[in-house]
Amino acid sequence: MSRRQKQTAGKRPKLHVRRDDFVTIIAGKEKGKSGKVLRVFPDEQRVLVEKVNFIKRHTRPGRLSRQGGIVEREGKIHISNVRKSG
């Protein structure tokens, strides 16, 4: 565990966005896009924004989902790259 992790261990960082807020992406490959915050990960300082930063997940067939394949879903974005907009 690094020194910084020891200092912040057990503390939840204060974030400027919450779930259901409308945000605009201000940096990165998705710059200029906007959407609603679906989920917030305070420990990682990341957010999940609706219809932004799609990633492709290669899944294998399993017990629950019989069909494998490539699934597209939203990926996390760092909190510093989003701005509250409305």
N, C-alpha and C positions, 0 to 999 in steps of 0.2 A: 504494500500500500504506500503510495507516494505521500509526501508532506501535504500537498493540496487536498488529497482525498481524506486524510486524517482530520484536517481543519473543517471540512464540510460534511464529515460523516454524521448522519442523523439529522441534518438540516435540509429542509425542502427549499429549493430556490424559488424566489418570487418571480412569476412570469407575467408578461404584459398581455397575454392572450388566454382565453378560456375556450372550452368547448362551445360550439355553436356561434362563435364570433366569425365575422366576415373579414378575411385577410387578403392582402396582396403580396405576391412574392417579389422581393426587391433585389435578389441576387441569385446567381446560378443559371442553369440551363432553362429553368422555367420562369425566368424573370418577366414580369409584366402580367402574368396570369393571376387570377383571383379565385377564391372559393371559400367554402365554409369549413371551419375546423371540426373534424370528426372526433379526434382524440388527442389528448395531451400527455406527454411522457416527461414529467418534471425532473426525474432523476437523470435522464439522458439529455434534457433541454431540447427536445424535439417535438414536433407536432405532425399530425396526419391531416392533410388538407384534401378536401373532396375534389376529384377529377384533376389532380395535379401530381406530377412526379410518378408516373406509372412505371412499375417494374414488372419484369416477366419472371414468374416463378415456375420452374419445371417440377412437376409433381409426378409421383409414381402412383400406380393404382394401389389402393389399400382396402382395408375392411369397410371403412365408412364410405369412401368415394371409389366406386368400381372403375371409373374412367380416369386415366392419367392424362397428362398433356401439359400444355403451356397455359398458365393462368396469369392474366394481367390484373394487378391491383395497385393501390396507391402506396407509395413509399414515404418514409419519414423525412421531414425537412428540419434543419436546425432552426431554432427559435430566432436566431439573429438574422435570418434571411426572410422573415415575414414581418409585415407591418399591418396593424389593425386599420381597417378601412370601412368604417360604417358601423 
